[in-house]
Amino acid sequence: MFETLRGVIDENRRAGFRVGQFLLLGSASPTLIGLASESLAGRMAYVDLNPIDALEARDHFDGGGHPLTLDTAWLRGGFPDSLLAGDDRESLRWREAFIRSFLDRDVPMFAPRLPAETVHRLWQMLAHSTAGALNASRLGSGLGISAPTVSRYVDLLVDLGMVRRLTPWLNNLGKRLTRTPKIYLRDTGLLHALLGIESMHGLLGHPVAGPSFETLAIETVLALTENRSWQPAFYRTADGAEIDLVLVKGGRPEIAIEVKRSTDPVPSAGFTRATRDLGVADAYVLYPGTHTFPLKGGAVAVPVLDAGTILDGR
């Protein structure tokens, strides 16, 4: 197919039609991406399609006529059939079916030697530790496999868009820095389905509520930074200075973000110290409220649904 497309594209370009000729889907397949890159080099551009985020969902309604709030997007995630379901139970059933289909169909297609049951167990373990450091040795011990095998499984989930591996910012050479990447399950709906969480009541009473909300906030910001030359990272020192998300441009950390699941957020002392370490002028605390206001230490509290204001004019 790609050989034929190349000829048609070149012929159309000579006739003056240079862009927007074809839309190719299904690019979650690493094999397809490789073949397309080889055959259509210089003739194609990539667009990453993330799940629907909380900013896109607001002001719309689900299948039951209920408004899509921040809590709805957080609980159900961004896959359309899950987000737009008639109620939370219907949404959970869709996500559970998706997980089973992914394990039974996609994993064997892309990695035939990986046991689907082991990948499922690893996925659940990653769900329990979302927004935490990746400890391949501990995960491998729990699964009865080696740390390199865990890393290979995680690589697959990253390649398929299920998991995000956030790397540390290591350019502050005067500090003892954490070098282990953090792991996020990118869709909070799948995260909650893997943990059997059906309702907001169940979510708010679960130990994963805080890390899950951090996942939602981080993914919302990163969806806004795509194709805008920002490099995401996190920052953590041995003495407790930490920034949940650092946005770097041109090799310089320019924006520091901390996430707080509180309607009265207070930046941590470690966050204030870390922004001072890196010399970051613009510091923000994302929270689930509705108002923007200044905080001590020079940070600004910003609602997750107003996260776009952080990048305005940049």
VORO-856631 format. One record per residue (C-alpha): residue in three letters; x, y, z; residue number from 1. Coordinates in Angstrom, 3 decimals, always signed. Example, Ala and Ser with C-alpha at 12.3 -4.5 7.8 and 13.67 -1.06 7.14 Angstrom:
<vexlums>
vexlum aa: Ala | X: +12.300 | Y: -4.500 | Z: +7.800 | i: 1;
vexlum aa: Ser | X: +13.670 | Y: -1.060 | Z: +7.140 | i: 2;
</vexlums>
This chain:
<vexlums>
vexlum aa: Met | X: +0.000 | Y: +0.000 | Z: +0.000 | i: 1;
vexlum aa: Phe | X: +2.738 | Y: +2.469 | Z: +0.901 | i: 2;
vexlum aa: Glu | X: +4.517 | Y: +2.048 | Z: -2.434 | i: 3;
vexlum aa: Thr | X: +1.265 | Y: +2.898 | Z: -4.230 | i: 4;
vexlum aa: Leu | X: +0.590 | Y: +5.833 | Z: -1.915 | i: 5;
vexlum aa: Arg | X: +4.048 | Y: +7.227 | Z: -2.532 | i: 6;
vexlum aa: Gly | X: +3.434 | Y: +7.375 | Z: -6.277 | i: 7;
vexlum aa: Val | X: -0.001 | Y: +8.973 | Z: -5.873 | i: 8;
vexlum aa: Ile | X: +1.301 | Y: +11.513 | Z: -3.348 | i: 9;
vexlum aa: Asp | X: +4.206 | Y: +12.540 | Z: -5.587 | i: 10;
vexlum aa: Glu | X: +1.941 | Y: +12.875 | Z: -8.611 | i: 11;
vexlum aa: Asn | X: -0.503 | Y: +15.052 | Z: -6.672 | i: 12;
vexlum aa: Arg | X: +2.324 | Y: +17.180 | Z: -5.264 | i: 13;
vexlum aa: Arg | X: +3.578 | Y: +17.890 | Z: -8.747 | i: 14;
vexlum aa: Ala | X: +0.041 | Y: +19.021 | Z: -9.591 | i: 15;
vexlum aa: Gly | X: +0.082 | Y: +21.442 | Z: -6.635 | i: 16;
vexlum aa: Phe | X: -1.726 | Y: +19.395 | Z: -3.952 | i: 17;
vexlum aa: Arg | X: +1.004 | Y: +19.188 | Z: -1.334 | i: 18;
vexlum aa: Val | X: -0.714 | Y: +18.396 | Z: +1.968 | i: 19;
vexlum aa: Gly | X: -3.750 | Y: +16.656 | Z: +3.443 | i: 20;
vexlum aa: Gln | X: -4.125 | Y: +13.948 | Z: +0.821 | i: 21;
vexlum aa: Phe | X: -4.508 | Y: +10.885 | Z: +3.057 | i: 22;
vexlum aa: Leu | X: -5.202 | Y: +10.110 | Z: +6.701 | i: 23;
vexlum aa: Leu | X: -3.657 | Y: +6.833 | Z: +7.889 | i: 24;
vexlum aa: Leu | X: -4.953 | Y: +5.360 | Z: +11.151 | i: 25;
vexlum aa: Gly | X: -3.911 | Y: +2.311 | Z: +13.150 | i: 26;
vexlum aa: Ser | X: -0.471 | Y: +3.693 | Z: +13.881 | i: 27;
vexlum aa: Ala | X: -0.389 | Y: +2.157 | Z: +17.371 | i: 28;
vexlum aa: Ser | X: +1.364 | Y: -0.668 | Z: +15.518 | i: 29;
vexlum aa: Pro | X: +5.157 | Y: -0.229 | Z: +15.692 | i: 30;
vexlum aa: Thr | X: +5.421 | Y: -2.318 | Z: +12.506 | i: 31;
vexlum aa: Leu | X: +3.116 | Y: +0.030 | Z: +10.608 | i: 32;
vexlum aa: Ile | X: +5.000 | Y: +3.090 | Z: +11.824 | i: 33;
vexlum aa: Gly | X: +8.299 | Y: +1.575 | Z: +10.688 | i: 34;
vexlum aa: Leu | X: +7.006 | Y: +0.670 | Z: +7.239 | i: 35;
vexlum aa: Ala | X: +5.392 | Y: +4.075 | Z: +6.751 | i: 36;
vexlum aa: Ser | X: +8.533 | Y: +5.923 | Z: +7.832 | i: 37;
vexlum aa: Glu | X: +10.635 | Y: +3.918 | Z: +5.405 | i: 38;
vexlum aa: Ser | X: +8.296 | Y: +4.163 | Z: +2.403 | i: 39;
vexlum aa: Leu | X: +6.860 | Y: +7.658 | Z: +2.896 | i: 40;
vexlum aa: Ala | X: +9.876 | Y: +9.533 | Z: +4.260 | i: 41;
vexlum aa: Gly | X: +9.484 | Y: +13.255 | Z: +3.645 | i: 42;
vexlum aa: Arg | X: +5.844 | Y: +12.814 | Z: +2.667 | i: 43;
vexlum aa: Met | X: +4.115 | Y: +12.396 | Z: +6.016 | i: 44;
vexlum aa: Ala | X: +3.628 | Y: +13.988 | Z: +9.428 | i: 45;
vexlum aa: Tyr | X: +2.625 | Y: +12.350 | Z: +12.702 | i: 46;
vexlum aa: Val | X: -0.255 | Y: +13.388 | Z: +14.942 | i: 47;
vexlum aa: Asp | X: -0.636 | Y: +11.741 | Z: +18.360 | i: 48;
vexlum aa: Leu | X: -4.308 | Y: +11.272 | Z: +19.242 | i: 49;
vexlum aa: Asn | X: -4.660 | Y: +11.217 | Z: +23.010 | i: 50;
vexlum aa: Pro | X: -7.850 | Y: +10.247 | Z: +24.831 | i: 51;
vexlum aa: Ile | X: -10.315 | Y: +13.111 | Z: +25.329 | i: 52;
vexlum aa: Asp | X: -8.997 | Y: +15.271 | Z: +28.161 | i: 53;
vexlum aa: Ala | X: -10.932 | Y: +17.157 | Z: +30.812 | i: 54;
vexlum aa: Leu | X: -10.625 | Y: +20.461 | Z: +28.924 | i: 55;
vexlum aa: Glu | X: -12.193 | Y: +18.967 | Z: +25.794 | i: 56;
vexlum aa: Ala | X: -14.922 | Y: +17.188 | Z: +27.757 | i: 57;
vexlum aa: Arg | X: -16.321 | Y: +20.177 | Z: +29.632 | i: 58;
vexlum aa: Asp | X: -19.563 | Y: +21.770 | Z: +28.450 | i: 59;
vexlum aa: His | X: -20.647 | Y: +18.440 | Z: +26.902 | i: 60;
vexlum aa: Phe | X: -22.980 | Y: +15.694 | Z: +28.169 | i: 61;
vexlum aa: Asp | X: -22.795 | Y: +11.917 | Z: +28.555 | i: 62;
vexlum aa: Gly | X: -25.260 | Y: +9.399 | Z: +27.159 | i: 63;
vexlum aa: Gly | X: -27.550 | Y: +9.896 | Z: +30.154 | i: 64;
vexlum aa: Gly | X: -27.768 | Y: +13.657 | Z: +29.667 | i: 65;
vexlum aa: His | X: -25.455 | Y: +14.438 | Z: +32.599 | i: 66;
vexlum aa: Pro | X: -22.845 | Y: +17.216 | Z: +32.200 | i: 67;
vexlum aa: Leu | X: -19.255 | Y: +16.047 | Z: +31.829 | i: 68;
vexlum aa: Thr | X: -17.523 | Y: +17.515 | Z: +34.869 | i: 69;
vexlum aa: Leu | X: -13.898 | Y: +17.296 | Z: +35.911 | i: 70;
vexlum aa: Asp | X: -14.847 | Y: +14.416 | Z: +38.236 | i: 71;
vexlum aa: Thr | X: -16.535 | Y: +12.547 | Z: +35.370 | i: 72;
vexlum aa: Ala | X: -13.470 | Y: +12.870 | Z: +33.152 | i: 73;
vexlum aa: Trp | X: -11.236 | Y: +11.856 | Z: +36.062 | i: 74;
vexlum aa: Leu | X: -13.272 | Y: +8.756 | Z: +36.974 | i: 75;
vexlum aa: Arg | X: -14.079 | Y: +7.505 | Z: +33.470 | i: 76;
vexlum aa: Gly | X: -10.997 | Y: +8.586 | Z: +31.534 | i: 77;
vexlum aa: Gly | X: -10.948 | Y: +9.825 | Z: +27.957 | i: 78;
vexlum aa: Phe | X: -11.922 | Y: +6.918 | Z: +25.711 | i: 79;
vexlum aa: Pro | X: -15.131 | Y: +8.176 | Z: +24.018 | i: 80;
vexlum aa: Asp | X: -17.355 | Y: +5.163 | Z: +24.734 | i: 81;
vexlum aa: Ser | X: -16.300 | Y: +5.212 | Z: +28.376 | i: 82;
vexlum aa: Leu | X: -16.591 | Y: +8.962 | Z: +28.877 | i: 83;
vexlum aa: Leu | X: -19.946 | Y: +9.251 | Z: +27.082 | i: 84;
vexlum aa: Ala | X: -21.598 | Y: +6.201 | Z: +28.674 | i: 85;
vexlum aa: Gly | X: -25.044 | Y: +6.588 | Z: +30.232 | i: 86;
vexlum aa: Asp | X: -23.761 | Y: +5.979 | Z: +33.765 | i: 87;
vexlum aa: Asp | X: -20.631 | Y: +5.001 | Z: +35.686 | i: 88;
vexlum aa: Arg | X: -21.433 | Y: +1.277 | Z: +35.706 | i: 89;
vexlum aa: Glu | X: -21.871 | Y: +1.175 | Z: +31.925 | i: 90;
vexlum aa: Ser | X: -18.613 | Y: +3.099 | Z: +31.570 | i: 91;
vexlum aa: Leu | X: -16.747 | Y: +0.618 | Z: +33.774 | i: 92;
vexlum aa: Arg | X: -18.092 | Y: -2.338 | Z: +31.795 | i: 93;
vexlum aa: Trp | X: -16.767 | Y: -0.792 | Z: +28.580 | i: 94;
vexlum aa: Arg | X: -13.323 | Y: -0.243 | Z: +30.095 | i: 95;
vexlum aa: Glu | X: -13.164 | Y: -3.783 | Z: +31.468 | i: 96;
vexlum aa: Ala | X: -14.041 | Y: -5.133 | Z: +28.020 | i: 97;
vexlum aa: Phe | X: -11.384 | Y: -2.896 | Z: +26.461 | i: 98;
vexlum aa: Ile | X: -8.716 | Y: -4.194 | Z: +28.843 | i: 99;
vexlum aa: Arg | X: -9.605 | Y: -7.797 | Z: +28.063 | i: 100;
vexlum aa: Ser | X: -9.597 | Y: -7.123 | Z: +24.316 | i: 101;
vexlum aa: Phe | X: -6.253 | Y: -5.314 | Z: +24.570 | i: 102;
vexlum aa: Leu | X: -4.669 | Y: -8.217 | Z: +26.430 | i: 103;
vexlum aa: Asp | X: -6.195 | Y: -10.941 | Z: +24.223 | i: 104;
vexlum aa: Arg | X: -5.650 | Y: -9.231 | Z: +20.867 | i: 105;
vexlum aa: Asp | X: -3.142 | Y: -6.357 | Z: +20.923 | i: 106;
vexlum aa: Val | X: -0.472 | Y: -7.770 | Z: +23.220 | i: 107;
vexlum aa: Pro | X: -0.129 | Y: -11.069 | Z: +21.276 | i: 108;
vexlum aa: Met | X: -0.083 | Y: -9.104 | Z: +18.005 | i: 109;
vexlum aa: Phe | X: +2.770 | Y: -6.819 | Z: +19.028 | i: 110;
vexlum aa: Ala | X: +4.671 | Y: -9.142 | Z: +21.369 | i: 111;
vexlum aa: Pro | X: +3.695 | Y: -12.783 | Z: +20.800 | i: 112;
vexlum aa: Arg | X: +6.122 | Y: -14.092 | Z: +23.403 | i: 113;
vexlum aa: Leu | X: +4.711 | Y: -12.029 | Z: +26.269 | i: 114;
vexlum aa: Pro | X: +2.085 | Y: -13.892 | Z: +28.343 | i: 115;
vexlum aa: Ala | X: -1.077 | Y: -11.785 | Z: +28.441 | i: 116;
vexlum aa: Glu | X: -1.789 | Y: -12.754 | Z: +32.061 | i: 117;
vexlum aa: Thr | X: +1.636 | Y: -11.517 | Z: +33.173 | i: 118;
vexlum aa: Val | X: +1.169 | Y: -8.240 | Z: +31.313 | i: 119;
vexlum aa: His | X: -2.231 | Y: -7.871 | Z: +33.018 | i: 120;
vexlum aa: Arg | X: -0.751 | Y: -8.393 | Z: +36.466 | i: 121;
vexlum aa: Leu | X: +2.043 | Y: -5.930 | Z: +35.715 | i: 122;
vexlum aa: Trp | X: -0.510 | Y: -3.404 | Z: +34.448 | i: 123;
vexlum aa: Gln | X: -2.420 | Y: -3.728 | Z: +37.736 | i: 124;
vexlum aa: Met | X: +0.765 | Y: -3.306 | Z: +39.764 | i: 125;
vexlum aa: Leu | X: +1.621 | Y: -0.184 | Z: +37.782 | i: 126;
vexlum aa: Ala | X: -1.903 | Y: +1.101 | Z: +38.465 | i: 127;
vexlum aa: His | X: -1.320 | Y: +0.771 | Z: +42.207 | i: 128;
vexlum aa: Ser | X: +1.919 | Y: +2.770 | Z: +41.906 | i: 129;
vexlum aa: Thr | X: +0.945 | Y: +5.336 | Z: +39.258 | i: 130;
vexlum aa: Ala | X: +2.806 | Y: +8.646 | Z: +39.664 | i: 131;
vexlum aa: Gly | X: +5.535 | Y: +6.751 | Z: +41.513 | i: 132;
vexlum aa: Ala | X: +9.061 | Y: +5.692 | Z: +40.695 | i: 133;
vexlum aa: Leu | X: +9.519 | Y: +2.639 | Z: +38.476 | i: 134;
vexlum aa: Asn | X: +11.064 | Y: -0.141 | Z: +40.554 | i: 135;
vexlum aa: Ala | X: +11.613 | Y: -2.954 | Z: +38.055 | i: 136;
vexlum aa: Ser | X: +13.281 | Y: -5.217 | Z: +40.622 | i: 137;
vexlum aa: Arg | X: +10.355 | Y: -5.024 | Z: +43.064 | i: 138;
vexlum aa: Leu | X: +7.815 | Y: -5.540 | Z: +40.293 | i: 139;
vexlum aa: Gly | X: +9.785 | Y: -8.461 | Z: +38.916 | i: 140;
vexlum aa: Ser | X: +9.947 | Y: -10.090 | Z: +42.345 | i: 141;
vexlum aa: Gly | X: +6.167 | Y: -9.864 | Z: +42.643 | i: 142;
vexlum aa: Leu | X: +5.662 | Y: -11.350 | Z: +39.189 | i: 143;
vexlum aa: Gly | X: +8.371 | Y: -13.991 | Z: +39.351 | i: 144;
vexlum aa: Ile | X: +10.284 | Y: -12.523 | Z: +36.396 | i: 145;
vexlum aa: Ser | X: +13.540 | Y: -10.612 | Z: +35.999 | i: 146;
vexlum aa: Ala | X: +13.903 | Y: -6.833 | Z: +36.137 | i: 147;
vexlum aa: Pro | X: +14.982 | Y: -6.665 | Z: +32.450 | i: 148;
vexlum aa: Thr | X: +11.808 | Y: -8.563 | Z: +31.496 | i: 149;
vexlum aa: Val | X: +9.716 | Y: -6.061 | Z: +33.478 | i: 150;
vexlum aa: Ser | X: +11.431 | Y: -3.244 | Z: +31.598 | i: 151;
vexlum aa: Arg | X: +10.570 | Y: -4.949 | Z: +28.303 | i: 152;
vexlum aa: Tyr | X: +6.912 | Y: -5.262 | Z: +29.315 | i: 153;
vexlum aa: Val | X: +6.825 | Y: -1.606 | Z: +30.381 | i: 154;
vexlum aa: Asp | X: +8.430 | Y: -0.610 | Z: +27.069 | i: 155;
vexlum aa: Leu | X: +5.557 | Y: -2.346 | Z: +25.260 | i: 156;
vexlum aa: Leu | X: +2.917 | Y: -0.501 | Z: +27.306 | i: 157;
vexlum aa: Val | X: +4.718 | Y: +2.799 | Z: +26.658 | i: 158;
vexlum aa: Asp | X: +4.900 | Y: +2.102 | Z: +22.909 | i: 159;
vexlum aa: Leu | X: +1.175 | Y: +1.317 | Z: +22.820 | i: 160;
vexlum aa: Gly | X: +0.267 | Y: +4.554 | Z: +24.589 | i: 161;
vexlum aa: Met | X: -1.001 | Y: +2.939 | Z: +27.779 | i: 162;
vexlum aa: Val | X: +1.822 | Y: +4.094 | Z: +30.052 | i: 163;
vexlum aa: Arg | X: +3.917 | Y: +7.266 | Z: +30.249 | i: 164;
vexlum aa: Arg | X: +7.518 | Y: +7.112 | Z: +31.422 | i: 165;
vexlum aa: Leu | X: +8.474 | Y: +10.554 | Z: +32.794 | i: 166;
vexlum aa: Thr | X: +12.218 | Y: +11.062 | Z: +33.047 | i: 167;
vexlum aa: Pro | X: +13.997 | Y: +13.116 | Z: +35.717 | i: 168;
vexlum aa: Trp | X: +15.620 | Y: +16.482 | Z: +35.030 | i: 169;
vexlum aa: Leu | X: +19.283 | Y: +15.862 | Z: +35.808 | i: 170;
vexlum aa: Asn | X: +21.081 | Y: +19.059 | Z: +34.810 | i: 171;
vexlum aa: Asn | X: +21.476 | Y: +20.366 | Z: +38.362 | i: 172;
vexlum aa: Leu | X: +24.897 | Y: +18.852 | Z: +38.946 | i: 173;
vexlum aa: Gly | X: +25.286 | Y: +20.296 | Z: +42.438 | i: 174;
vexlum aa: Lys | X: +22.533 | Y: +18.096 | Z: +43.889 | i: 175;
vexlum aa: Arg | X: +22.032 | Y: +14.397 | Z: +44.576 | i: 176;
vexlum aa: Leu | X: +19.150 | Y: +13.710 | Z: +42.215 | i: 177;
vexlum aa: Thr | X: +16.674 | Y: +10.872 | Z: +41.775 | i: 178;
vexlum aa: Arg | X: +17.480 | Y: +9.169 | Z: +38.476 | i: 179;
vexlum aa: Thr | X: +14.684 | Y: +6.599 | Z: +38.333 | i: 180;
vexlum aa: Pro | X: +11.830 | Y: +7.515 | Z: +35.948 | i: 181;
vexlum aa: Lys | X: +8.260 | Y: +7.926 | Z: +37.149 | i: 182;
vexlum aa: Ile | X: +5.446 | Y: +5.881 | Z: +35.633 | i: 183;
vexlum aa: Tyr | X: +1.912 | Y: +7.051 | Z: +34.882 | i: 184;
vexlum aa: Leu | X: -1.031 | Y: +5.075 | Z: +33.518 | i: 185;
vexlum aa: Arg | X: -2.026 | Y: +7.679 | Z: +30.954 | i: 186;
vexlum aa: Asp | X: -5.802 | Y: +7.130 | Z: +31.034 | i: 187;
vexlum aa: Thr | X: -7.274 | Y: +7.414 | Z: +34.511 | i: 188;
vexlum aa: Gly | X: -10.375 | Y: +5.481 | Z: +33.441 | i: 189;
vexlum aa: Leu | X: -8.283 | Y: +2.408 | Z: +32.640 | i: 190;
vexlum aa: Leu | X: -6.326 | Y: +2.986 | Z: +35.841 | i: 191;
vexlum aa: His | X: -9.533 | Y: +2.841 | Z: +37.877 | i: 192;
vexlum aa: Ala | X: -10.890 | Y: -0.159 | Z: +35.962 | i: 193;
vexlum aa: Leu | X: -7.702 | Y: -2.105 | Z: +36.667 | i: 194;
vexlum aa: Leu | X: -8.251 | Y: -1.398 | Z: +40.366 | i: 195;
vexlum aa: Gly | X: -11.989 | Y: -2.185 | Z: +40.297 | i: 196;
vexlum aa: Ile | X: -13.048 | Y: +1.386 | Z: +41.148 | i: 197;
vexlum aa: Glu | X: -16.564 | Y: +2.100 | Z: +39.813 | i: 198;
vexlum aa: Ser | X: -17.727 | Y: +5.352 | Z: +41.436 | i: 199;
vexlum aa: Met | X: -16.412 | Y: +8.694 | Z: +42.711 | i: 200;
vexlum aa: His | X: -17.228 | Y: +7.513 | Z: +46.239 | i: 201;
vexlum aa: Gly | X: -15.019 | Y: +4.473 | Z: +45.713 | i: 202;
vexlum aa: Leu | X: -12.268 | Y: +6.575 | Z: +44.132 | i: 203;
vexlum aa: Leu | X: -12.147 | Y: +9.230 | Z: +46.854 | i: 204;
vexlum aa: Gly | X: -11.868 | Y: +6.518 | Z: +49.515 | i: 205;
vexlum aa: His | X: -9.064 | Y: +4.668 | Z: +47.705 | i: 206;
vexlum aa: Pro | X: -5.341 | Y: +5.201 | Z: +48.457 | i: 207;
vexlum aa: Val | X: -4.724 | Y: +5.822 | Z: +44.742 | i: 208;
vexlum aa: Ala | X: -6.937 | Y: +8.950 | Z: +44.683 | i: 209;
vexlum aa: Gly | X: -4.033 | Y: +11.389 | Z: +45.102 | i: 210;
vexlum aa: Pro | X: -1.693 | Y: +9.767 | Z: +42.556 | i: 211;
vexlum aa: Ser | X: -4.616 | Y: +9.316 | Z: +40.174 | i: 212;
vexlum aa: Phe | X: -5.496 | Y: +13.017 | Z: +40.335 | i: 213;
vexlum aa: Glu | X: -1.831 | Y: +13.855 | Z: +39.711 | i: 214;
vexlum aa: Thr | X: -1.996 | Y: +11.598 | Z: +36.656 | i: 215;
vexlum aa: Leu | X: -5.055 | Y: +13.463 | Z: +35.374 | i: 216;
vexlum aa: Ala | X: -3.426 | Y: +16.868 | Z: +35.876 | i: 217;
vexlum aa: Ile | X: -0.095 | Y: +15.859 | Z: +34.315 | i: 218;
vexlum aa: Glu | X: -1.755 | Y: +14.316 | Z: +31.261 | i: 219;
vexlum aa: Thr | X: -3.972 | Y: +17.392 | Z: +30.826 | i: 220;
vexlum aa: Val | X: -0.944 | Y: +19.686 | Z: +30.710 | i: 221;
vexlum aa: Leu | X: +1.085 | Y: +17.421 | Z: +28.456 | i: 222;
vexlum aa: Ala | X: -1.779 | Y: +17.197 | Z: +25.967 | i: 223;
vexlum aa: Leu | X: -1.493 | Y: +20.990 | Z: +25.675 | i: 224;
vexlum aa: Thr | X: +2.276 | Y: +20.937 | Z: +25.114 | i: 225;
vexlum aa: Glu | X: +2.345 | Y: +18.498 | Z: +22.205 | i: 226;
vexlum aa: Asn | X: +4.040 | Y: +19.866 | Z: +19.074 | i: 227;
vexlum aa: Arg | X: +5.141 | Y: +22.959 | Z: +21.022 | i: 228;
vexlum aa: Ser | X: +8.806 | Y: +22.096 | Z: +21.719 | i: 229;
vexlum aa: Trp | X: +8.369 | Y: +21.536 | Z: +25.447 | i: 230;
vexlum aa: Gln | X: +10.335 | Y: +18.731 | Z: +27.094 | i: 231;
vexlum aa: Pro | X: +8.531 | Y: +17.283 | Z: +30.150 | i: 232;
vexlum aa: Ala | X: +10.411 | Y: +15.969 | Z: +33.174 | i: 233;
vexlum aa: Phe | X: +10.196 | Y: +15.817 | Z: +36.944 | i: 234;
vexlum aa: Tyr | X: +12.721 | Y: +16.888 | Z: +39.568 | i: 235;
vexlum aa: Arg | X: +13.535 | Y: +15.289 | Z: +42.894 | i: 236;
vexlum aa: Thr | X: +16.550 | Y: +15.515 | Z: +45.180 | i: 237;
vexlum aa: Ala | X: +17.709 | Y: +13.240 | Z: +47.958 | i: 238;
vexlum aa: Asp | X: +16.758 | Y: +15.856 | Z: +50.576 | i: 239;
vexlum aa: Gly | X: +13.113 | Y: +16.028 | Z: +49.484 | i: 240;
vexlum aa: Ala | X: +13.000 | Y: +18.952 | Z: +47.056 | i: 241;
vexlum aa: Glu | X: +10.523 | Y: +17.909 | Z: +44.344 | i: 242;
vexlum aa: Ile | X: +8.599 | Y: +19.217 | Z: +41.334 | i: 243;
vexlum aa: Asp | X: +5.887 | Y: +16.980 | Z: +39.874 | i: 244;
vexlum aa: Leu | X: +6.298 | Y: +18.378 | Z: +36.357 | i: 245;
vexlum aa: Val | X: +9.050 | Y: +20.548 | Z: +34.907 | i: 246;
vexlum aa: Leu | X: +8.535 | Y: +21.983 | Z: +31.423 | i: 247;
vexlum aa: Val | X: +11.846 | Y: +22.587 | Z: +29.698 | i: 248;
vexlum aa: Lys | X: +12.452 | Y: +24.582 | Z: +26.535 | i: 249;
vexlum aa: Gly | X: +15.803 | Y: +25.199 | Z: +24.871 | i: 250;
vexlum aa: Gly | X: +17.554 | Y: +23.269 | Z: +27.635 | i: 251;
vexlum aa: Arg | X: +16.196 | Y: +25.548 | Z: +30.366 | i: 252;
vexlum aa: Pro | X: +13.501 | Y: +24.640 | Z: +32.929 | i: 253;
vexlum aa: Glu | X: +10.893 | Y: +27.396 | Z: +32.538 | i: 254;
vexlum aa: Ile | X: +7.732 | Y: +26.132 | Z: +34.255 | i: 255;
vexlum aa: Ala | X: +7.353 | Y: +24.186 | Z: +37.513 | i: 256;
vexlum aa: Ile | X: +4.061 | Y: +22.483 | Z: +38.384 | i: 257;
vexlum aa: Glu | X: +2.924 | Y: +20.803 | Z: +41.586 | i: 258;
vexlum aa: Val | X: -0.403 | Y: +18.936 | Z: +41.814 | i: 259;
vexlum aa: Lys | X: -2.593 | Y: +19.098 | Z: +44.927 | i: 260;
vexlum aa: Arg | X: -5.943 | Y: +17.313 | Z: +45.305 | i: 261;
vexlum aa: Ser | X: -7.265 | Y: +19.952 | Z: +47.684 | i: 262;
vexlum aa: Thr | X: -9.643 | Y: +22.895 | Z: +47.320 | i: 263;
vexlum aa: Asp | X: -7.252 | Y: +24.914 | Z: +49.516 | i: 264;
vexlum aa: Pro | X: -3.858 | Y: +24.034 | Z: +48.034 | i: 265;
vexlum aa: Val | X: -0.617 | Y: +24.922 | Z: +49.783 | i: 266;
vexlum aa: Pro | X: +2.691 | Y: +24.427 | Z: +47.937 | i: 267;
vexlum aa: Ser | X: +5.014 | Y: +22.076 | Z: +49.755 | i: 268;
vexlum aa: Ala | X: +8.299 | Y: +23.308 | Z: +51.174 | i: 269;
vexlum aa: Gly | X: +10.068 | Y: +20.848 | Z: +48.877 | i: 270;
vexlum aa: Phe | X: +8.378 | Y: +22.400 | Z: +45.826 | i: 271;
vexlum aa: Thr | X: +9.398 | Y: +25.917 | Z: +46.838 | i: 272;
vexlum aa: Arg | X: +12.948 | Y: +24.768 | Z: +47.482 | i: 273;
vexlum aa: Ala | X: +13.111 | Y: +22.917 | Z: +44.162 | i: 274;
vexlum aa: Thr | X: +11.925 | Y: +25.914 | Z: +42.121 | i: 275;
vexlum aa: Arg | X: +14.636 | Y: +27.947 | Z: +43.810 | i: 276;
vexlum aa: Asp | X: +17.232 | Y: +25.246 | Z: +43.018 | i: 277;
vexlum aa: Leu | X: +16.364 | Y: +25.337 | Z: +39.324 | i: 278;
vexlum aa: Gly | X: +15.818 | Y: +29.086 | Z: +39.096 | i: 279;
vexlum aa: Val | X: +12.309 | Y: +28.613 | Z: +37.703 | i: 280;
vexlum aa: Ala | X: +10.394 | Y: +31.888 | Z: +37.705 | i: 281;
vexlum aa: Asp | X: +6.948 | Y: +30.500 | Z: +36.835 | i: 282;
vexlum aa: Ala | X: +5.594 | Y: +28.094 | Z: +39.451 | i: 283;
vexlum aa: Tyr | X: +2.030 | Y: +26.767 | Z: +39.553 | i: 284;
vexlum aa: Val | X: -0.056 | Y: +24.478 | Z: +41.749 | i: 285;
vexlum aa: Leu | X: -2.808 | Y: +22.659 | Z: +39.845 | i: 286;
vexlum aa: Tyr | X: -5.845 | Y: +21.828 | Z: +41.959 | i: 287;
vexlum aa: Pro | X: -9.526 | Y: +20.797 | Z: +41.490 | i: 288;
vexlum aa: Gly | X: -11.013 | Y: +24.204 | Z: +42.295 | i: 289;
vexlum aa: Thr | X: -12.450 | Y: +27.034 | Z: +40.195 | i: 290;
vexlum aa: His | X: -10.374 | Y: +30.140 | Z: +41.026 | i: 291;
vexlum aa: Thr | X: -6.840 | Y: +31.289 | Z: +40.234 | i: 292;
vexlum aa: Phe | X: -5.000 | Y: +33.027 | Z: +43.077 | i: 293;
vexlum aa: Pro | X: -1.432 | Y: +33.672 | Z: +44.331 | i: 294;
vexlum aa: Leu | X: +0.223 | Y: +31.443 | Z: +46.923 | i: 295;
vexlum aa: Lys | X: +3.129 | Y: +31.944 | Z: +49.263 | i: 296;
vexlum aa: Gly | X: +6.571 | Y: +31.555 | Z: +47.783 | i: 297;
vexlum aa: Gly | X: +5.541 | Y: +33.128 | Z: +44.481 | i: 298;
vexlum aa: Ala | X: +3.511 | Y: +30.196 | Z: +43.125 | i: 299;
vexlum aa: Val | X: +0.028 | Y: +30.563 | Z: +41.632 | i: 300;
vexlum aa: Ala | X: -2.897 | Y: +28.182 | Z: +42.219 | i: 301;
vexlum aa: Val | X: -4.574 | Y: +27.261 | Z: +38.923 | i: 302;
vexlum aa: Pro | X: -7.639 | Y: +25.016 | Z: +38.438 | i: 303;
vexlum aa: Val | X: -6.956 | Y: +21.952 | Z: +36.299 | i: 304;
vexlum aa: Leu | X: -9.695 | Y: +23.129 | Z: +33.919 | i: 305;
vexlum aa: Asp | X: -7.724 | Y: +26.380 | Z: +33.413 | i: 306;
vexlum aa: Ala | X: -4.406 | Y: +24.610 | Z: +32.791 | i: 307;
vexlum aa: Gly | X: -4.196 | Y: +26.182 | Z: +29.337 | i: 308;
vexlum aa: Thr | X: -3.528 | Y: +29.596 | Z: +30.928 | i: 309;
vexlum aa: Ile | X: -0.140 | Y: +28.310 | Z: +32.097 | i: 310;
vexlum aa: Leu | X: +1.020 | Y: +28.149 | Z: +28.478 | i: 311;
vexlum aa: Asp | X: -0.752 | Y: +31.229 | Z: +27.149 | i: 312;
vexlum aa: Gly | X: +1.601 | Y: +33.321 | Z: +25.025 | i: 313;
vexlum aa: Arg | X: +4.421 | Y: +30.780 | Z: +25.162 | i: 314;
</vexlums>
